[in-house]
Amino acid sequence: MGRHKLHVLGRPRTVRQRVALLAAAVSCACVLLSVVPARAAALTAWIADWDLARGLAEFRSHPGLFDSIRVFSANFDEKDRPSLAPDWARLLGRDASAVFGTTPVYLTVVNDVVAASGKGLRLKDPALVARLTASPEARDRHGDALIALAKQHHFQGIEIDYENVAEEDWPNFLAFVAALQGRAASEGLALAVLLQPQHRYLAAPLPPGPQYVLMGYNLFGFHSGPGPKATPAFLSAQAAALRAIGALDATTLALATGGFDWTEAQKASQLTESEAQALLAKNRATPARASENGYLVSRYRDDAGKDHEVWHADGQTMDMLWQAAQAAGFGKLAIWRLGGNSPSLFAFLSGLKR
C-alpha cells in the first residue's frame, strides 16, 4: 500500500490485449451482477499520515459509515524498532479513541525503514522482514514490540502490511502471524494481515484466526502502461485463489480510489479523485467510461507537447467493481484510502449500509 509499486499475478499486457482476453469473463460476471445486491458485511478504510487532514475530514463527515478505521502507519528505525508516524503520534497521543470515538481503530505497520536523519528511506524492505521473523525468539521479540506499541495508543487491533516478502522467508512470516495471533488475542487485540495479489502469497493455507485483507488493485500502475487498477476478471481470479486455500471467507477485499496519469504511456503519476478532476478540468479533457471495468479514461496533451492518458475511479467505478467482487465471493470491503474523494464515493458506500 501507500507510495510504492505493487506486483500482481501474471505479466502486464496492453489494455487492448486484456480487454480481448477478459471480455468473456466480464460478460459472465455481468449476468451474476444483476442478481447480487451491492452490500458489504463490514466496511473499513485507511487514513494515511501524508493526507491526514483530508482523510480525517472525510471520516468525520460520514459518522457511523465505517465499522473500523486503519491508521496508516507505523514503520521502523535503523535498529528495527517500530514507531507510529510522527503526525499520527502527535494527534492521537495516548488514546486513539480521543480522535475516533467508539469506532475500532487498527494500527497498520509497514516494513518501511526510516532513518532518524530522514535519509536512507527503504520502502517495503524484505530484509527487514527476514530479520524480524528469522527465529522463534526474533518473532516473539517483534510481536512484543508491536503489542506494546498498539497498547501504548489504545488501538483495538494491529494490521501487518509487510510486502515483498522473499519466498524463502514466507514460512517464517506465516509462523510469525500464527504466533502473533495467539498473543494479540490474549491481550484483547484483533489482528489483520495484508496480502499482495501474487501467487507465492496465495498458494498455501494461511494461519487461522487473523482477518486477511487482499490488495485488489494496481493491476496497472507504476509498473506498467495505462490501464485500470482492477477489473472484474482480476478480482474473480483473486477470489478463486483465496477459495482454493480456504481463506476467502476470512478475507476483506481492498479497492483503491483515485488513479494514475501516464505521460507518453510510460511514466505514471498517482492521483486522488479530486486531483484527477482538477487535472482534467485544467486541460479541458473529457473522460469516457470504460464499459468493461467502469473506470474513467481521459487523454490530453500538455504544454510541452507530451501526450497523457488518465485512468481514475469514481463512485460508479467502485460500485461496478464491488458488485463483481461480491459475485466472486467477497463479502467485506476496505477502501484505500480516505482523502481527496468525491461525494459519489460516499454515496456508493452509504448505499452498502442500508
N, C-alpha and C positions, 0 to 999 in steps of 0.2 A: 504494500500500500504506500501511499504518500509519494514522495518525489524520487521515483526510481523506475527502472524498467521491470516489466513482468514478462516471463517467458511462458508460452502456452503449449498445449498439446498440438503436435503437428507442425509443419513448416508453413510460413506465411505464403499465401498465394495472392494474386491480384484480386481486386474486388470482382471483376468480371468472371474470373475463374470460380471464385467462391459462390457467386450467385448461381452459376450454371450447375455446380456440384450440389448445392443445398436446396435448389428450388423444389425438388420433390419432397424433401423432408419438411420444408416450410409449409407446403400445401397440405400435407397430412396434419401438421400441427394446427393449422387454421381450423380444420374440422373439429378438433378437440377443443379449441378455444371457445367455440360457440356455445359449449355446454358447461364450461368451467367458470364459476364465479371468481372474480379477481379479489380474493380476500386473503389476508395474512393472519396466521395464528399468533404471530408475535412480530413486532416491528422495533427495530433499533437503528441507530445511526452514530457515526463518528463526528467529533468536533476536533479539528486539528489546531495545534498551538500556533501555526503561522496564519491562521484565519479565525482566531479565537473570537473576536468581537462579532463578526458576521454570523459565525456558527451559533454562538450563544443567543444572538438576537432572533435567529430562526427558531431555535428551541423554545425560547420564551414566548414567541408569538403564536405558538401552537401547543398550549398546555394540554396535557393528557394524551397527546398523539403518540408519543414514543413509550414503549414498555421498558426500555432501558437506553442508556447512553454510553458510548465508548469515548473515554478521554485519551486522545492521541497526542502525546505519548510519553513513555519513559524510554531512555536509551542508556548507553554505557560510557564510562570514562575509560582511560587507558589502563586502569587496573581491574577492569571487568566488573565494576560496581555500578548497579543500576540507580538511576535517579530520575525524578519527574522533570519534564521540560520546565525551565525557569518561569515562563509566563503562567503556566498552569500552577506551579508551586505557589507563586505569589497570589493567585486568585483563590485557590482552594484552601490555603492554609492547612489546618489540621483536620478539616471535615468537609468532604465533598458535598454533603447534604446541605451545607450553607448556600451552595450555588444551585443544586439540582433538586432540593426538597426531597420528596418521597420517591422520586424516580431512581431506580437502582443504577449505579454507575460502575463501569468496568474500567480498570487501568490497562490500556494497551501498551505492551512492552515490545519494542522492536530491536532487532540486532544491528543497530547503528552504533558506531563508536565515535564519540565526540571528544576531542582533546580539550583540556582545560583552557588552552590558549585560543580555542575556537578554530584552530587549524587542524589539518590531518583528518578530516571527516571521512569515515569509511561506512558507506551505506550497505545494509543487508550483508554483513560480513560473515561468511561461512566459517572462517577460522575462529571467530568468537564462539559460535555455537559448538564447534568441535571441542573447544576448551571447557565450556560450561557443562557439557554433558559427557565428558570423556570417561568418567568412572562413577560408581555409586556415591563416593564421597563428594566429588565435584557436583553431582546432581543434587545432593542433599544441601550443600552449601548454597548453591544457586537458588534452590527452592526456598530456603530460609530467608534469603535476601529479598526475594520477590514478595513473600508473605509479609515480611516486616515493612516493606515499602507500602504495600496496599493497606495494611492496618494503620500505618502512620497517618494516612489521609482519610481513613474511614471509607475506603472503597468497598463495594459489595462483591466485586469479582476481579479476577485477573484474566487478561487476554494475552496470549502468546502469539506474537506476529514475527516469527523467525523465518526468514526467507532465504532462498538459495542454499538450503542445507545440502551439503555434499552427500552423494548417495551412500558412501561408506559410513557416514555419521547418522543416517536416518534411524537405524535400530537404537542407537544411544539416545537420540532425540525422543523416540517413542517411549523408551524406558523412563526418561525424564518426565514426560507427560503423565505416564501412569503413576509415578511416584508423587508428582505434584498434585494430581487429582485427589489422592488419599489425604495428603497433608492439608490441602486447601479446604476440603470438606470438613476436616476435624476442627478447622479454625472458623467455620461458618462462611467461607468464601466460595463463590462459584468459579469455575474455570472454563475458559473458552480458548480455542486454538484455531488460528487462521491456516487455511490450506491454499496453496497455489494450484492452478489447474494444469498440473503436469502429471504424466503417467507415473513417474517414480514416486510421487506422493500419494497416488490414488490406486495403487496396485496391490496393497496388502492391508489386512484388517488394522483398524485403529483401536487404541485402548478405550474401553467403555467408560462412560461417566462424564467426560467433558462435553460441552457444546462445541461443535465444529462449525466454522464459517468458511465457505468457499468463495474465493475471489472470482466472481463470474463476469470478468471484464478484461479489457486490454487485449482482446483478440487482435485488434490493430492498435498501434500506439507508437511509442518512441522507437520500437524495434522494427517497424515496417513502414510501408507506404500507406496512403489514405484508405480508410475503411471504418466500419463500426466497432465500438468497443465490445459489443456482444451481438449474437444473433440467436434466434430460436433454436437452430440446429446445434450451435455451440453449447447452449445451456442444456439441451437434451443429452448431448454426449457426456457432459459432466455428471448429470443425474444418473446416467447409465453406469458410469464408472463408480460412483458412490454406492449405488444399489448393489453392484457386484461384490463389494467388500462389506456390505451390511451397514453402511454408515449414512444412508440418505435421510432416514428419519431423524437422525441426530444433528443434521447439518442445516444451517441457515445459509441462504444464498445472498451474497453481497452484489448489488448492482451499483454502477458508478454513474454519477451525474456528470454534466459538462461534456467536454470533448477535446478535439485536437485541431490545430491549424497546421497543415503541411505546406511548406514552401518548396515549389518545384518538385512535388511528390516525394520529397526526401526528408528534410529536416522538419521535426514536429515540435510544436509548442502547445503545452497543455492550457486549456481554457475552462473556466467555470461557465455555467449557462449565461450568466449576466455579462461576462466578458465576451462570450461569443456573440451575443446580441448586439453589444456596443460595437464590436469589430465589424460586423456585417452592416450595421447602420452607417458607420463611418465610410465604408467602401461601397455603399449602395448595392449590396449583394442581396439577392432574394433567394431564400432557401427553398428547396424542393424536398418532399418527404420520400424516403426510400420505402417502397411498399413492403419489401421483404423483411425489414427489421425495424422500421419506424423512425430511423434517425433523420435529422435534418441535414441536408447536404447543400453546400454553397461553394461558389467559385468566384474569385475576383483577382484582379491584377493590381499589385501595389505600386507606389510611386517610383520604385526602382525598376519597374517593368517585369517583376517576377510574378509568376502565377501561383495562386494559393487555392487549396481545397480544404474546406472545413466540414467536419462531421461533428454534430453535437446532439445531445439528448434534451428533450423536454418531458413534461408530464405524460404526454401521449406516447412517447417512446418507452418510458418506463412501464406504462400500463401494458403495452404490447409485449414487452419482454417478460413482465411478471406473469401475464396470462400463459405465455409459452412455458415459463418455468413451472407454474402450477400443473400444467398438463403433463410435464415431465416428472412430477412427483415432489417438487419442493413445496414446503408449507410455511416457512419462516423467512422474513425479508430483512436485510440490512442495507442501509444507504451509505455509500461512500461518496460524498460527505456533506455535512451542513455548511452553508456559506456560499453566497453567490448564486442561489437558486431562484427560480421564478415562482409565482403563485400556482402555476399549472402543476408543479411537482407536489405541492401540498394539497391541492385539490384531489390529485390521484391518491396520495397517502391517506387523506381523510376518508376517502371512499372505502379504503380497506378496513376501517374501524367500525363501519356501520353494520 
